[in-house]
Amino acid sequence: QVQLVESGGGLVQAGGSLRLSCVASGISVNYMGWYRHAPGKQRELVADIRSGGHTNHADSVKGRFTISRDNGKSTVYLQMNNLKPDDTGVYYCNAEGYNSSWDPVVVWGPGTLVTVSS
């Protein structure tokens, strides 16, 4: 069964830090990314990482957030520093790759809530 399990969300004051984790199972991953859905806004890409290690970060989080991946554990992390109230939202992990039958799959995690207080 293809599955993503996220953890690490919570309530933090502005200027604080959080680290999100996403563990993938049942999938050979080519791509993993973090997206967020803020109140009143559309879901947006925060950062992603490809199998070769190339990363991409949204302009709004560059210099504050860092995506990384532990290939041996099929886990992707999002280190979030200097958090701002505008970073508040539900953060979703996304993965693309192949299942055990080598069928292409795209899977989303259930989301983890990040709340940044001013």
Secondary structure, DSSP 4 states (H G I P E B T S, - for coil): --EEEEE--EEEETT--EEEEEEEES-EEEEEEEEEE-TTS--EEEEEEETT--EEE-TTTTTTEEEEEEGGGTEEEEEE-S--GGG-EEEEEEEEEE-TT--EEEEE---EEEEEE-
